[in-house]
């Protein structure tokens, strides 16, 4: 099983059991810098997943690729603690 498949399975498990997560994001394009922000996993798909976060004061949906988690641009705190 590849690393991406393992990450996808862990995120799918979180989505099915407890979709409320905390996320750290450091991306340059688009510029996103979040530190331990609460978010909700809204959907899990073959190549990406959707999260909803409120760091700017209003609800914002974002798409995240599993490769972003693999390359550490996106860190899900609940997965990191396992």
Buried (B, 14 or more C-beta within 10 A) or exposed (E): EEEBEEBBEBBBEBBEEEBEBBBBBBBEEEEBEBEEBBBBBBEBEEEBBBBBBEBEEEEEEBEBBBBBBBEEBBBBBBBEEE
